[in-house]
Amino acid sequence: MDSVSQLALGAAVSVAVMGRRTAVWKAALWGAVAGTLPDLDVLIEHGDPIRNMVLHRAETHALFWLTLFSLPLAASVSRLHGEWAQWRRWWMAMWLALVTHPLLDTMTVYGTQLALPFSDRPFGVGSIFIIDPLYTLPLLAGAGWALASRGSARGLKANAAGLMLSSAYLVWGVLAQGHVERVARQSLAGQGVDVEQVLVTPTAFNSVLWRVVVLAGPTYHEGFYSLFDGGRQITFDRFERGTALSSALQDIEGVQRIAAFSKGFYKLHTNDTQLLVTDLRMGQEPYYVFTFAVAERNSAAQPLPRPVQLGTRPDVRRGLPWLWRRAWGEPLPPPR
């Protein structure tokens, strides 16, 4: 999730745990710090853009390492404020603020390596977009009320209510995702598509309009479904996955990393001079954040010394009006 959401979640969790045992500003401050710390791994340079992508949300998001780190962090905070008698409560606050960060990240589609050092599997539910105001605003309002009221009973109740509302929104997202997947599979069966895998994720900033990506042999299909579509079948557009390029690119490390990290939701393609690999999970056709040039386009498919990120973003002037209208159920084709 975005930094504001993680900061707000950490602050709200810490305030809920500490209650009136310390000044509410202290609980909110250190909760916000703990909720932000795991994302400092973006400052680490792993050698190339593909490694930077797949190794984000790795050790700093692992529950095991965060649990160990929570102990010295809580001890330092309690010593700093002269509240050693409260160190166990501070430990609970810091541990929860730290581990709820990767657990929230897991609800996005990106991929979070929760189980390191025991497994490097990237977990990603994909039921919430990386920025969603309906998740974040209850946390900000609740924690803000608690701070403004200096930890009054009403303020602490408002903070707890913000946590409950944001958590309920996560549950809603999972239920909506399951509903859309059922509609998608019914639509695909009716259209005779031989399905390998189905990915359902929300579009930007909402949980009403959903994007569906389907892997089917040498092709992939993309469609959109709004909860206001009234159960009508999803219209899919068909695209090539670039399987003809597999033999030339399959031994390139960057392609192997993207293939594993995306759980198969990737495509191989070309531009005028280069061979490219794209993670299909984040973006929509033809705009994808994680597209990388990995080789020169020649008979030998010479790998580049270092992959180059070529990701693109949609035209906001066209995309936002389409997003708004399509979310309300208008049967509009996506902007290409």
PyMOL commands that set and color helices and strands:
alter all, ss='L'
color gray80, all
select helices_A, chain A and resi 3-18+24-43+49-54+59-61+63-80+84-106+133-148+153-190+243-249+253-261+316-327
alter helices_A, ss='H'
color red, helices_A
select strands_A, chain A and resi 197-202+209-216+219-226+236-240+266-270+274-279+283-284+287-288+291-296+303-309
alter strands_A, ss='S'
color yellow, strands_A
deselect
rebuild
show_as cartoon
